[in-house]
Amino acid sequence: MEVGRNFCRSWRAFFGRLGDQFGLDCSNPTHIWILQTLFLDDINNDCDSFVREWNVHPISGRDTNDMSPQVCSQGSIHLSTHLTKLV
C-alpha cells in the first residue's frame, strides 16, 4: 500500500528509534502528549503533502502498470490513535 511505503514508514522508523535509543514508551500518556506536542503538526503536514501528491498521480496507464491505487486517505492522522500502530 502506497501510504505505508511512502508516508508511514519514515515516521514508524523515527518513533522506533526514539523507543530504542531514548526509551519512548507509547503506553505512557506523558510520552504520547509530548509526541503530540512536538510532532503532530509535522505528521499532519506530511500526510497532507502525501494526499496532494497522490491526488494528482495517474490512476491507470503505462506508468501504473494499469493498476488502480489501493489507498484510502483521511487527510490527517491523529497521533494518539495511531502511534501504537506506528511504533
Buried (B, 14 or more C-beta within 10 A) or exposed (E): EBBEEBBBEEBBEBBEEBBEEEEBEBEEEEBBEEBBEEBBEEBBEBBEEBBEEBEEEEEEEEEEEEEEBEBEBEEBBEBBEBBEEBB
